[in-house]
Amino acid sequence: MSKREYVVCKVGEMQSGERRIIDCDGRSVGVFFVNGSYYALHNRCPHDAASLCMGPLTGTTEFTTGETFIYKDAGYVLRCGWHGWEFDIRNGQAYVDPKMKAKTFSVVVHDDQVKVQIG
């Protein structure tokens, strides 16, 4: 089965931290541009089917030792607006449950166009 490509925008139209929600033949996909790279996720939270890609992009804290915490992954953590579950937009991995992932899709840049590949 070959992959279908869906045009998101032209290169340079999205600013870092920006997202676009596009329709790919009835499948809602969120496309994010963060620090020079594009990421795409199914706009459906695997926890409880909410519109995942409408939530805020944040970072997360990591416990080190004692009372020290480190803020990390700024701009790569997508928080579902329904129940607050957090997912890494780079790979779809849920922070709360290592067995749960949001569906991700490849993003390619070709002929000055940003495209999501589905299939």
C-alpha positions in Angstrom: 0.0 0.0 0.0 1.5 3.4 -1.0 1.4 6.4 1.2 -0.8 9.3 0.4 0.5 12.8 0.9 -1.5 15.8 2.1 -0.3 19.4 1.7 -0.1 21.3 5.0 1.5 24.6 3.9 4.5 26.1 2.1 7.8 26.1 3.8 8.1 29.3 5.9 4.4 29.7 6.5 4.5 28.3 10.0 6.4 29.9 12.9 8.1 27.8 15.6 5.5 26.6 18.1 2.6 26.9 15.6 0.3 24.1 14.6 -2.2 23.4 11.9 -5.1 20.9 12.0 -5.8 19.4 8.6 -8.2 16.9 7.2 -6.7 13.9 5.5 -9.7 12.2 3.9 -11.7 12.3 7.1 -8.8 11.8 9.5 -8.0 14.9 11.6 -4.2 15.4 11.9 -2.3 18.0 13.9 0.9 19.3 12.3 3.4 21.1 14.5 6.5 23.2 13.7 9.0 23.3 16.6 12.6 24.4 16.4 12.9 23.9 12.7 11.2 20.5 12.5 7.7 19.3 11.6 5.8 16.7 13.5 2.3 15.2 12.9 -0.1 13.4 15.2 -3.5 12.0 14.8 -5.9 14.5 16.4 -7.3 11.9 18.7 -6.1 11.2 22.3 -5.6 7.5 22.7 -6.6 7.8 26.4 -10.2 8.9 25.8 -10.6 10.1 22.2 -10.5 13.9 22.8 -9.1 16.3 20.2 -5.5 15.9 21.3 -3.9 18.4 19.0 -5.8 21.4 20.3 -4.1 21.2 23.7 -1.2 23.4 24.8 2.5 22.7 23.8 4.6 22.8 27.0 7.5 21.1 28.5 7.8 18.8 31.5 9.7 18.5 34.8 12.2 15.8 35.6 13.1 14.9 39.1 16.8 14.7 39.8 17.8 14.4 43.4 16.7 16.0 46.7 14.5 19.0 45.9 15.9 19.7 42.4 13.8 19.5 39.3 14.8 20.2 35.7 12.4 21.7 33.1 12.9 19.8 29.9 11.4 19.1 26.4 10.1 22.7 26.2 7.7 22.9 23.2 7.6 19.2 22.6 5.0 18.1 25.2 1.4 18.2 24.0 -1.1 18.2 26.8 -4.6 16.9 26.0 -7.1 19.5 27.0 -9.6 17.0 28.2 -7.8 15.0 31.0 -4.3 16.6 30.9 -2.4 13.5 29.6 0.9 14.5 28.0 2.5 13.2 24.8 5.8 13.8 23.2 5.1 15.2 19.7 8.4 13.8 18.4 7.3 10.1 18.8 3.8 10.1 20.3 4.9 8.6 23.6 2.7 9.2 26.6 4.5 10.5 29.7 2.2 8.9 32.2 2.0 5.3 30.6 4.9 3.8 28.7 2.5 1.4 26.9 0.4 4.3 25.4 1.3 6.3 22.3 -0.5 8.8 20.1 -0.5 7.9 16.4 2.2 9.8 14.6 2.7 10.4 10.8 5.7 11.2 8.7 6.2 14.8 7.5 8.2 15.5 4.3 9.3 18.7 2.7 9.4 18.6 -1.1 9.2 21.3 -3.7 8.7 24.0 -1.1 5.7 22.2 0.4 5.2 20.6 3.8 3.3 17.3 3.4 1.9 14.7 5.8 2.3 11.1 4.7 -0.6 8.7 5.6 -0.7 5.0 4.9 
